[in-house]
Amino acid sequence: METEAPAEAPENLSLEDIVRDLRLVRARYVMPDTSAFVRYQPRFKGIPQDLTVQLDPHTESHVDAEPTGEFSLSELVNELTFAYIQVHLFPSREARNFFIAGFDDSLHQLEFLGGHYDFNRLWITTGISNIGIPVAVFLGQRTAVNAQPSVSLHDHRDHPRGKMRYRAVRGYGQHVGEEYFG
């Protein structure tokens, strides 16, 4: 499912170009007990361990993985039922890794303070997208906007904390109910 490299440098792509050209791959990861996890990621890699944050290698393992679809952001919102996705764009792998490491630390801090965080309710995959931009994809199990699935794009290329630049909210059938650029 690899696509050709973009003709333009990733840092020069406009937001409209990114929303139009960025593709995410839906992959099904098969577990030993016949259950499966579905993940959305920048590119499909058949290595089941190519997931980050949500797996405990001592308690969970995958035995197989297969791609089951590839979607643009506006197409993806119509694939979701009770979930939301946030895609974060970064200027470099180092910036992405720093962001993810901070997220890990905040989850550990939450547990230290006596809170509970269920890792099965938030999944993160990272990689270099088909358009050459480092991304992190967050998949959460709940509808995020007006009880509808949503897909949000957060741009960290100019703002280290990130700014939401695009959102699509599912409408009826194949119609995207709301789609806007920030």
C-alpha positions as CSV (number, residue, x, y, z in Angstrom):
1,M,0.0,0.0,0.0
2,E,3.0,2.3,-0.3
3,T,2.4,5.4,-2.4
4,E,4.8,7.6,-4.3
5,A,6.7,10.3,-2.6
6,P,5.3,13.8,-2.9
7,A,6.6,16.1,-5.6
8,E,6.8,18.9,-3.1
9,A,8.8,19.0,0.2
10,P,6.5,18.0,3.1
11,E,7.2,21.2,5.1
12,N,6.0,23.3,2.1
13,L,2.6,21.5,1.7
14,S,-0.4,23.6,2.4
15,L,-3.1,22.4,4.8
16,E,-5.5,21.8,1.9
17,D,-2.8,19.6,0.1
18,I,-2.3,17.6,3.3
19,V,-6.0,17.0,3.9
20,R,-6.4,16.0,0.2
21,D,-3.4,13.7,-0.1
22,L,-2.8,12.2,3.4
23,R,-3.8,8.6,3.6
24,L,-4.2,6.4,6.7
25,V,-4.2,2.6,6.6
26,R,-6.7,0.5,8.6
27,A,-5.0,-2.7,9.8
28,R,-6.3,-5.6,11.7
29,Y,-4.0,-7.1,14.3
30,V,-4.8,-10.7,15.2
31,M,-4.3,-11.8,18.8
32,P,-3.5,-15.3,20.0
33,D,-7.0,-15.8,21.6
34,T,-8.6,-15.1,18.2
35,S,-9.6,-11.5,19.2
36,A,-8.3,-8.7,17.1
37,F,-7.4,-5.0,17.4
38,V,-8.0,-2.6,14.6
39,R,-5.6,0.3,14.3
40,Y,-5.2,3.2,11.9
41,Q,-1.6,4.1,11.0
42,P,0.4,6.1,8.5
43,R,1.6,3.1,6.6
44,F,1.0,-0.6,6.9
45,K,3.9,-2.6,8.3
46,G,3.4,-6.3,8.7
47,I,5.4,-6.3,11.9
48,P,2.7,-6.7,14.7
49,Q,4.9,-5.1,17.3
50,D,4.9,-1.8,15.3
51,L,2.5,-0.2,17.7
52,T,3.4,2.2,20.4
53,V,2.2,3.3,23.8
54,Q,-0.8,1.0,24.2
55,L,1.0,-2.4,24.4
56,D,2.5,-4.2,27.3
57,P,4.9,-6.7,25.7
58,H,4.7,-8.9,28.8
59,T,0.9,-9.4,28.6
60,E,-0.1,-8.8,25.0
61,S,1.3,-10.1,21.7
62,H,0.1,-10.2,18.1
63,V,0.4,-13.2,15.8
64,D,-0.6,-11.6,12.5
65,A,-1.6,-8.4,10.8
66,E,-3.3,-7.4,7.6
67,P,-4.3,-4.1,5.9
68,T,-8.1,-3.8,5.5
69,G,-8.4,-0.3,3.9
70,E,-6.8,3.0,3.1
71,F,-8.6,6.4,3.6
72,S,-8.2,10.1,3.3
73,L,-9.3,12.1,6.3
74,S,-12.8,12.9,5.0
75,E,-13.3,9.3,3.9
76,L,-12.1,8.0,7.3
77,V,-14.8,9.8,9.3
78,N,-17.4,7.6,7.5
79,E,-15.6,4.4,8.5
80,L,-15.8,5.2,12.2
81,T,-18.9,4.3,14.4
82,F,-18.1,4.9,18.0
83,A,-14.6,6.4,17.8
84,Y,-12.6,9.5,17.0
85,I,-9.2,9.9,15.5
86,Q,-6.7,12.7,16.0
87,V,-3.8,13.0,13.5
88,H,-0.9,15.0,14.7
89,L,1.6,16.4,12.1
90,F,5.2,17.2,13.1
91,P,8.2,19.0,11.6
92,S,10.5,16.1,12.4
93,R,10.7,12.6,13.9
94,E,12.5,14.1,16.9
95,A,9.6,16.5,17.6
96,R,7.1,13.7,17.2
97,N,9.0,11.4,19.5
98,F,9.3,14.2,22.1
99,F,5.6,14.7,22.0
100,I,4.8,11.0,22.4
101,A,7.3,10.7,25.2
102,G,5.6,13.5,27.1
103,F,2.3,11.8,26.6
104,D,3.7,8.6,28.0
105,D,5.0,10.5,31.0
106,S,1.6,12.1,31.6
107,L,-0.1,8.7,31.7
108,H,2.4,7.4,34.2
109,Q,1.8,10.5,36.3
110,L,-1.9,9.9,36.3
111,E,-1.4,6.4,37.6
112,F,1.1,7.6,40.2
113,L,-1.5,10.1,41.6
114,G,-4.0,7.2,42.1
115,G,-6.0,7.7,38.9
116,H,-6.8,4.9,36.5
117,Y,-6.1,5.0,32.8
118,D,-7.3,2.1,30.6
119,F,-4.8,1.7,27.8
120,N,-7.4,-0.3,25.8
121,R,-9.4,2.9,25.3
122,L,-6.6,4.9,23.6
123,W,-4.2,3.7,20.9
124,I,-1.4,5.5,19.3
125,T,0.5,4.6,16.1
126,T,3.4,6.6,14.7
127,G,5.3,6.8,11.4
128,I,6.1,8.7,8.3
129,S,3.0,9.4,6.3
130,N,2.6,8.7,2.6
131,I,3.3,12.4,2.0
132,G,6.6,12.4,3.9
133,I,5.4,14.1,7.2
134,P,6.0,12.4,10.6
135,V,2.6,11.8,12.2
136,A,1.1,10.3,15.3
137,V,-2.4,8.8,15.1
138,F,-4.6,8.7,18.2
139,L,-7.7,6.4,18.1
140,G,-10.2,6.8,21.0
141,Q,-13.3,4.7,21.7
142,R,-16.1,7.3,21.9
143,T,-17.8,9.7,19.7
144,A,-16.2,13.1,20.1
145,V,-18.4,15.7,18.5
146,N,-22.2,15.9,18.9
147,A,-22.4,12.1,19.4
148,Q,-20.8,11.6,16.0
149,P,-17.4,10.2,15.0
150,S,-14.8,12.8,14.1
151,V,-11.4,13.1,12.5
152,S,-9.2,16.0,13.6
153,L,-5.8,17.2,12.2
154,H,-3.5,18.9,14.6
155,D,-0.5,20.7,13.1
156,H,2.7,20.9,15.2
157,R,4.9,22.1,12.4
158,D,4.8,25.8,13.4
159,H,3.4,25.4,17.0
160,P,5.1,22.9,19.3
161,R,1.9,22.4,21.3
162,G,-0.1,21.9,18.1
163,K,-3.2,23.7,16.7
164,M,-6.2,22.0,15.3
165,R,-6.3,22.9,11.6
166,Y,-9.0,20.6,10.2
167,R,-12.0,18.6,11.5
168,A,-14.5,16.3,9.8
169,V,-17.6,15.1,11.6
170,R,-19.7,12.3,10.2
171,G,-23.1,13.1,8.8
172,Y,-25.6,10.7,7.2
173,G,-24.4,7.9,5.0
174,Q,-21.3,8.9,3.0
175,H,-21.9,12.6,3.7
176,V,-19.4,14.4,5.9
177,G,-21.7,16.4,8.2
178,E,-19.2,19.1,9.0
179,E,-15.8,19.7,7.4
180,Y,-13.8,22.8,8.3
181,F,-10.3,24.2,8.3
182,G,-9.0,26.1,11.3
